[in-house]
């Protein structure tokens, strides 16, 4: 069946081919099993299409914007065509700039450096650290965690109503939580920001791989995302949106590529005329392979059809949530409630288990890769866990005696086979019912199999 066809039975829609789908890993109990990569929220595997495109281009790699030779010209065209592909993928407005960075974190730090003087920033405490921390040198207001999408909008409106109405302001918000997978009311938050004369930047790191993101329809001023979460793990990211603040800011990095003209002054100093295009913030030799990989992933997801991808992912989410609901010892973490729309990111805790121990057992005994910890969203996870602690042993506990305030996260996407989700649900039930089949110990703050 074609992946672009939405089947009546969503379970038969094929996952997109990804690298590593046939990799086998050893089990401590003996034998090997195909690895179940269920940590997409950290880094998604490369789409086979992306890898093939990169491999086909690699022999033609050349210096971008810096040479008259054929390979340099070809690489420059590919680099700029990739910029156009990303702009189309994000449905950018006329005049918007697409700046290539290293990651979402890099993108938001770039924007933080481009804030006008006196700019006030509003950010919810529930943000991932990439969108929570870059604003520390600004006039930042941290907003309390909302418990409904409507409360998020109301909280923002109240905060904006109290701000200086004449100064610049920026709101930063995630599109989909990297902890709960819940979708945030981006369009409504953008409307509230603009109604109070503020701008808004969307952290789409967890949204873009799962849902279409339209700068125009969401009416956000900027959007940031990472290639390594978009099935293009080659070290590149994107900041796209309005050009004025970026053109007026000092270059993110000083160097070749960002400068249009450099001349010595009579007094011995240097005069620099900086570019006003995206190149202003792209100094140095660009990561053309990483940029091309992002463009390839954007094309692949668009061609596959987000309607199909979303439908299949919702089917997998239902499988996981229904399976976990059958285990009374499992508590799924949620900010907006069970009925909130979400992407394929689910975090939970298991009564009687240290999260690191549980994740280690999933890996060592079932060949399943998940994430445990605070997921670089410490305030949010601690809010969701309510500050409770339970004495359940030392394995993996950083404080050496009780569980830390941490959780387990399972995440998946366009390349996840049904079997990986089925194996995960079965493994959770067996571990809770029967316990681990192997002994584990603490090593460097992590829970690992005890091999003797």
N, C-alpha and C positions, 0 to 999 in steps of 0.2 A: 504493500500500500504506500502511496506517495505521502511523504510527511506533510505536504501542503493540503491534504484532505482531512477534514474533521470527521472522524468516524463516529457512528452512533455509540459504539463501545469505545470510550476514550482510552481504555487500557491497551488497545491494539495499535494506537498511533505510535510510529517508530520514534525512538530517541534519535537525536542527531549524532552522527559519528564523531567521537572524540578520541584523542590520543590516550593510551593507557587502558582502553576498554578490555584488552585481553591480558593485561599484566596479572601474573599470579604471585601470591605472597605465601610464605610458610606460616603454619599455625604451630603454636607451642604444644598442642596436643597431637601433632603429627600430620603429615600431608601438606598439601597446598590448596589454595582456593583463589578464584578470581577476585581481585581486590575490588571492594565496594567503596568508591570514593564518594563519601557523603559529607564533604566539607567544602562545598561550592562557595559558601559565603566568605571563606577565607581566600581561596583562589580556585577558580574553575579550571578544569582541564582545557587544553587547546582544542578547538574544533579541528577535525581532520582537514576541512576545507581551508582553514587558516594556515595550518602547517604546510599543506600542499602549495598554497599561494606563496608563502615565504620561501619555501624550498625552490620554487620555480624562479623567483626573483634573485635569490642569493648570489648566483654567479654573475649577475649584472650589477651588483652593489657598487656604488660610487659615491663620491663626495657631493653633498647637496648644496646648491647655490654657490659653488666654489670652483667650478671647472668648465672648460669649453669642450672637453672630450665627450664622446658619445655616452659612456656609462654615467658620467656626471649629469649630463642633460637628461638621460632617461630617468635617473634616480630623482632628480629635481621635479620632473613631471609627475612621477609616481607620488612623491611627497605631497605636492600641491593638489593632485587629484584625490589623494586620501583626505586632505582637509575638506575638499568639497563633498566627499562621500559622508564624512562625519556630520557636516552641516546639514546635509539632506536627511540623514538618519535622525537627527534631533529636530528637524523642521525649524531651523533657525530663521529669524527675520532678516530682511535685507539690512545690511549694515552691521550685523553681528559678526564678531570675530571668533574664530576657533583657534585657541592656543594649545599647542601640544606640550605636555608636562611629563613628569615621571609617574604620577599617580593622583588619586583623589586628594590625598594629604598635601601633595605638592601644589595641586591646583588651588586649594583653599588657602594655603599659605601665600601663594602668589596674589590672590585677591585681597588677602589681609594686608599685604604690603602696598596695595593700590588704593586703600581707603582714603577718601578725602580727609583733610584735617578736621578734627572734631567729630568724626563720624561715630554714631552710637550704634552698637551691634546688639541684636536680640537673638538669643539662642536657647533652646530648651535643654535642660539638664539631661534629657534622655538621648542626646546625640552621641554618636560614635566619637571617639577622641579626635579623629581627623577633622570633624566639623565643630568640635567643642573647644579645642585648645588653640587654634591659630589666632584667635581674637584677643588674647590675654593682654596685649599692649594697647588695645582700643578701649573705648568707654563701653564696656560690655555689661549687659544685663542678662543674668541667667534665669530662665523661667522654670517654675516648678513643673514636675511631670503631670500632664493631664491624664484623665482616666477615660475620656471619650474624645472622639474627633471634634465634636462640637465644643467641648471644654478647651481644647487646644486653640481653637479660633478665638473663643471668648478671652482666654488668658492673654493671647497676643494683642487683641484689640485693647484690652485694659492697659497693658504695658505701653503700647504705642500712644494711647491717648494722653499719657502722663509725660511723654518725652518733649524735648525742645522742638516745637513745630517748625522751626526755621533751619535747623541744622540737618545735615545728611544722616541717613539711618539705613541700616541693612539688617535684614532678617535672614538667618540661616536655618534650614530645616532639611531633614532627611526625607526621602521619598518612600522608603521601605526600611523598617528597622532591621539592623543586622543581628538583633537578639530575638525578637519575636516574629519577625517577618511581616508585621502589620503595616498596611498602607496608611500613610498620613494624608490628611486633606489638603494637598498641595495647592490646588486651584483656589480653595477658599482662603487659605493662609496668604496666598499671593494677592487676592482681592483685598484682604484686610490690610496688608502692608501698603499697597498702592493707595488705598483710601486715606491713609494717614501720611502720605508723602514719603514712604520708605521703599527701598528696593529689597529684592529677595534673591537668594542663591539656593539652588536645590542640590543637595548631595544625592546624586542618583546612582551611587556605587552599587547598591543592592536593588535598585529599581530597573535600571536600563537592561540588565541581562534577562529580566522576566517580563517586562511590560514595555510597550512603546512609550517613548518620552518625547513630547512635542513642546518645545520652548514656546511656540506660538499659542497653542491651546491652553497650556498650563499658565501662561502669562508670567513666567518667571524671568528675571533679569539675567541670571547666569545659571548654568548647570555644570556640575563636575562629576566625572566618573573615571574609573580605572580600567585599563585593558585586561588586567589579570583576573578580574571578575567577569569580564565580558568574553570569556573563552579565547583571549589573546594575551597570554602571559609572557610578553616580551618587553616589559619594562617601560610602558608608556601610559599616559593619561591625557585627559582633556579638560580644559576650562573653556566653555563657549558662552557667548552672550554679548552684552552691550559693550561698545568699544570705548566710550568716553572716559571712564575712570581708568581703564587700562592705558589709553593713549596719554593721559595726563600724569601717570605715575612714573617714578624712576624705574628703569629696567630691573626686572627681577634678578638678573645676573648681568654684570658688565662684561662685555667681551665682543669678539667677532660675531657677526650675524645680527646683533642687536643695533650696531652702529651703522649709520649711513655715511658719515664723513667724520674723520678725525684729523686734526691739524695741531701742530705745535704753535704756541703763542710766543711772542717776543720775550715775555718774562720767564720763559722756560716751562710754562704749564701746558696743558692739553685742552683743546676745545673739542667737544663731541656733539655731533648732531645725531640723535637717536631716530630709529625708524618709528613710524606711527602705526604700522601694521602689526599683525601678530608677531612678526619677527622681533619686535621690541623686547619681548619676554622669552625669546627662544635662542639666547646666545649660545655659542659653541656649536660643535658638530651635532646635528640632530640625530635622534634614534630613528632612522628611516625605516628599519625593519619593524620596530615596535609600532610605529605609526601606521605602516602598511598593514600590519596584523590587525590593528583596531578597525581599519577601514574594511578589511576582508570579513571580520566578524560582523560588522554592521550590515554588510551586504548579505551575508549568509542568514542572519536572523530575519532580515526583511524578506528575503526570498522564501524562507521556510514558512513565514506567516505567523505573526504574533497570536492571531486567533487560535491557531492550532497549538502553538507552544503553550499558551496560557491554559487552554482546555486540558491538555495532557498533564500539566503541572498541577492543576487543581485536583485532578484525579489522584495523583500521587500524594498530594497533601491530605486528601480525604482518607487514603489508606493508612498513612502514618498516624493521623489524629484518631481515627477509629481504633487502630491497634493499641495506641497508648492509653486510650480511654478504658480499655479492658483490663488495665493493670492498676489497681487501687493505689499502689505505692508510688505511682508516677504522678507528679504535678507539673503540668505544662504552664510555662510562664506567659502571661498576657497582660498588656497594658489596657487595651480597649475591649477585651472580652472575647468569648468564644466565637461570636458571630462576625467579628471584624474581618474584612477582606485582607488577604495576606499573600505573600510569595512563599516559595519553598524554603523557609527558614523557621525552625522550631526548636526552642530551648526548653529544657525540663530538668527537674531534679528527681532523684529516686530515694525514697525513705529508707534509711539504714545503709546507704551507700555513700562513700566519698566519690565525688564526681570524677576525679582523676582515676580512681580505681575502676569505676564502671567503664570509662572510655578506654582504659588500657585493656580491660577484658574483652571489649568489643573488637579491638584491634587484634590482640594476640590469639584469641580463641575463635573468632569468626571472620577475620580479615576485613573488618569494617573500619573505615577511617572517619571519625567525627572530631569535634573540638570540645575541649572542656576549659573552664576558666571564667573570666569576666569579659572576654571578647572585645577588649579595648573600648568598653562602654561601662566603666565601673559604676558611676552613679546610677545608671538605669538598672543594671543587674541587682545592685544592692537594694534599690527601691522595690523591685519585683520580688525579691526574696524576703523582704520585710525585716532584715536584720537578725533572723533566727539562726541559731547555731545548734548543732547536735553532736555529741561525742560519739563518733562511730569509727574510731581507729585512726592510725597515723598515715596510712599509705597515700602518698601524694599530697598530704596536707602541709602547706608552707609553714604553719605555726607548730607543726610537730605533734599535735594532740587532738585537735578537733577539726571538723570540716571548715574550710574557708568558705566565705560567701561566694560560691561559684556554682556553675551549672554545666550541663551537657548540651551541646548544640548539634543537631542534624540538619544538613542543608543539601539541596539537590536542585537540578535544573534540566535544561534541554537535552543533556546527554545521559541522563540517569535511566538505566533499564529498570523495569518493574521488579526484577529479581533482587536487585540491591535493596530496594525498599522492603520487599517481603522478608529478606534475610534479616534486615535490621529489626523489624517488628518481632520476628520470631526470636532473635537473640535477646531482645529486651525481656520478653516474657520468660525465656529460659533462665537468664541470669537472676531475675527477681525470684523465680520459683525455686531454682536449684542452687543458686550461688555460683561463684567462679569455680572452674575445674582446675585452676592452677594457683600457685602461691605467687604473691606479688610483694615487692619491697619499694621503699622510697629511695630514689637516687636523684640528687640535685633537685629536690623539690618536686619530682615527678614520680608517678607510680609506674613501675616497669615489672615485667615478668622476672621472677627469681629463677635464674638458670643454674643455681647450684653453688 
